[in-house]
Every structure is written in structure tokens, then in C-alpha cells.
Amino acid sequence: MTGRLSPRLTTLVALIVLALFLLPWVAGRYPVYLTMQILVLAVFSLGFNLLFGYTGLLSFGQAGFFAVGAYACAKILLAVPNLILGIAGGVACAGVAALLLGILSVRHTRIYFSMLTLAFGMMIYSIAWKWRDFTGGDDGLVGIPRAPLEIPGIVSVSVAAMDRYYYVVLVLSLLAILVMYRLIRSPLGLTLQAIRDSDSRAEFAGVPVRKYRLVAFTIAGLYAGLAGALLPPLENTVTPPIAHWSTSAEPVLATLLGGVHAFAGPIVGAFLFFVIKDIIVRFTEYWLIWFGVIVVALVIGFPGGVMSIFAGRSRPVAPRPDDNQPAGGSGPSETT
Amino acid sequence: MTTLFRIEGAAKRFGDFVAVNGVTLELPAGRLTAVIGPNGAGKTTLINLATGALVPDSGAMYFKGEAITHLLVHHRVRKGLSRSFQIMNIFARLSVLQNILVPVLARRGRAGFPFHRMERESEAMTEARRILREIGLLDEENLPAGALSHGDQRLLELGIAIAPAPELCFLDEPSSGLTPVERSTVMELIRRLSAEQRTTFVIVEHDMDVVFSLADWIVVMNRGEVLTEGSPAEIRENRAVREVYLGV
């Protein structure tokens, strides 16, 4: 509850951050590109886990907000080549979409919430696919520039080179991680965890549960939007599959791999997700099958995710009334 | 005595089953009332209606003279209503201190602060620790609530119920599943809090020892209706109660 890291953990985090800043100087283009993908998934997964691990709501529709962020950023960059505007616009659009769909979604919990978010996510996928005039249909949007970071009349920094864009992704990802870290340890974070444990008890503790679920849903949407908005300048293209439900499964898998019980779980999970995938695709084109086998083995071997190895055994918990079970199971007993 | 809470002709059906049938009841401030009755009498449904967990099919609820029939639960809590549950209902994965902090922060309007460190909520922390001392769980403040014994969890649930500083608190079978020692601890706590006149308690209880030793007033329900009400001595001597409820 103190919110402070131990000296050893602080040193480890500092070393990792230092290594990330030095990466373009010591590694080639591919590790830099891979690291950007890991960071994007880490941000995406952190937002997802605020909803799943900390609020007890399993969303299968986060790819919808990821796509809204990506398409909005792409459209802005194609119209106005300004990276700040593109990313901010992508995040804002995803936030608004999450707020509007959240108003309808958070009225329900458990499987009903999950199915509703899946339906909304697939609705966005259909829009991306069918609204050809706006989204480019199955061709998507191409030729998205890696526009400069610009405040008109004041400063303009080119990030056209991948190495430079890497620092944009890195700084924004680190900021997103820091903000989430503070949020989890704030009164709001505590309130969300109380809702996860027992929504009826929280309501009778004076907490407007639905309002706070909407707050969590919107924040998760903002994080998905940020992750999505970071992608178009990296790939120079956006296509409908990023809105598909299988994209929603990526933060789910990353979080399960890393562990819902730990703050760093989704980040570690995102790293494992891409490293395992990267290794498997070198040996077989059927990488999804082997990836699935490894994920199943890890989830069975470490139900609390890989981070549970470091956190030790989960705390014992009392059985809860059935009507308080969160959608999709357990959340973190540990918030470090 | 001033009427704190009034239930007027409340009714609730579940399909063909009439759980509560036109109940009218007055709960004065400062009087510890026990609601008793056989299984299925409608006691818990009545609490659910009074606290907003269920909406009545007909009838009205008034708290301090104000109609609250359609008020949302958390608004009722802010007005001074609280409750505990028949089935244990705590924040099992949070620490004991955090369990109390949640209602304390909500009451202070600080539950939604997104970037405050908890250390900065020193007043809320002090208040939460005062409540933990009151319920005798201060030494366990850092334990996960789910790791407490059943009796301590009941005490904690009572702590969560009183943390919003309610004027009226409904306790649904507060001694359920407790050992005799734990039961007397819970009873003592309710008696003390009630005597301090900070909170008016209404308890639903099956254990007649608890009811007759705690309550100032007893309401007997049967088949969704109020059969009778009176002082413990009156209820003990009431022939209808003995027939319907005590079976003698």
C-alpha cells in the first residue's frame, strides 16, 4: 500500500529502462522494431488488465478501441502530418468510443458483459471492413507518414527514421506505464479492486459501482487507443484485421502469460508473447498451434502467470457468493 | 421516539410467491429492533427492499421523512443507510485496512481520486484504523481479509457496515456461523455501538438468545406479513408467536 518499489526492484527497473534507451545504439533494426511491438502490446494489455484484473470485467472487444485509435491516427496523419495531433486524436477518439459503448456495456457483468463487448468489437471490425470510403475497406489505409513531432511555429522534430520513432513509442509507453502504476495505487485503484471483489458490498459501501466501471472501461479504451495510435506511423498502414476479435485475444493472452496478479504481468506477458512467437515462426509456419500449446502449458503450470514465480504463492482468499464472481474469474491479490 | 425509517405497504412478489405482502413498519431512532420469523417469512426480502437491493412492486420507504423508494443504493448509503449480508460479503483480496478504507473514502468523496497516493489520505487512514480498533482487528490490518477466521470476517463485515457512519444499519444474521465466543464478541460490539446512540440497528436473526438479549423491540414476520411486534417480554408471552414461530 505504500506505492514505493523496493531498492532492488527500483534498480532492476532503472536498468531495464536504461537498456531500452540504449537499444537503438547497440541493436539492429529488427530488435528495435520488435521492442516497439512489445511496448504497444504492453500498453494495450495494461489497459485491458485494469478492466480484467482490477475491476473484474473480461472484455473481448478491446481490439475495437485499438482500431479506432489506429484508424483515427492514420486519418489525421494523412490529412495533417503532425504526429502529436495524430496520436492525441487517436487516443481521444478511442476514449470517446469507449465512453459511449461503455455506457451500454457496464450495465451488465460476467458473460453478458464479455459477449456485449465482443459484439461491439466485431461491429467496429465490420465498419472498418465495409466503410470503404472512410477506412479503405479491405485495402485499409496506406502510405501513412511517420510525421514530425511538431508544435507549429515553435518546434518540429523529425521522427521519420525508425530509430527516432522508437523513442516516441518508448517515452509514451513508459509514461502510460507510470500513469497506470499511480492509478492502481490511488483511491480510484482501491475502489476498482473493491468492485472486483464484491460489487454488492462496494455499492453498500457507498460506491457508485456502475460509474466506476465506466471510468475503468474508458481508461482501458484510452490505453487501447494509445496502443493503436502508435501503430500506423510504425507500419505505415492500417487494415481491418487489427479490429478483429483475434486482436482482442492478444492482451488477454499476454496478461494470462505474465499474470493478472501482478502490475507488471501484462508487460512481461507482452514480452513473452512476442519472444515466443518470434522463436516459433523460425521453425514452423503453423506457429499458432505451437504458441497455443505453450500458452496452455504455461497457464496450467503457472495459473498466476509467470510473475507468480517471483511473487510466491497467491494469498489465501475466502469463498465469495456466486453473485459476486467477476466475469472471467480471478483478479490480482497482489498489486505490486 | 422520532421515526427514523418508515416502510409503508411494501410488497414484493417473485413469480407466484409473495415474499413481502403489504408490510408497514416504523423504526424509531435509537431503538434496537430485531426482525424474526421462520424461514421464508420475508425478513431478508424486507431488508433488501429497505436498503434498495430490491425495488418493491408497491409501497413506499421513507428515511428521516424523505421518500427513498426509488433511490439508488449508494445514494441511500450517503443519506445514512447501511447493511451487512446474510452470506459473508467482504473484499476478500484486499487487506483488512483497505476493506474499511473503501467505505471511508467513499463517504469522504475521495474514492475516485486517480493519482493521489494512499499515504496522502491520512485522515481516511486514521479513521479506518479507529474503526479497526473498535472492532478489534487493528493488529490484523495488513492481512488479506480472506485469510481471517470466519468470526473475524463477520467483525470486519460489521466494520464495513458501520464505516459509512450510518444512522440506520440493517444486519442480516450477524451471528450466523459463529462460535459462542465469536457470537458474544459480535453481540457486545452491536450492543456497545447501539448504546453509544451513533447508529440505530435493525437485526434479522435466527438465534433467539441473541435476539432476546440484544433487542429493545421485536418484529415477528410470517408469510410475508408482520404477525405482531412488541417488547421482548411481550413477544415471549404472545400466544400467536409461540404457535407460529416457536412451535409451542
Interface residues (C-beta under 8 A of the other chain):
Chain A: M1 T2 G3 V179 R182 L183 R185 S186 P187 L188 L190 T191 Q193 A194 R196 D197 S198 S200 R201 A202 E203 F204 A205 G206 V207 P208 V209 Y212 V215 R315 P316 V317 A318 R320 P321 N324 G331 P332 S333
Chain B: T51 A53 L72 V73 H74 V77 R78 S82 R83 F85 I87 M88 N89 I90 F91 A92 R93 L94 S95 L97 Q98 L101 V102 P103 L105 A106 R107 R110 A111 G112 F113 P114 F115 H116 R117 M118 E119 E121 P144 A145 G146 A147 L148 Q153 I160 A161 A163 P164
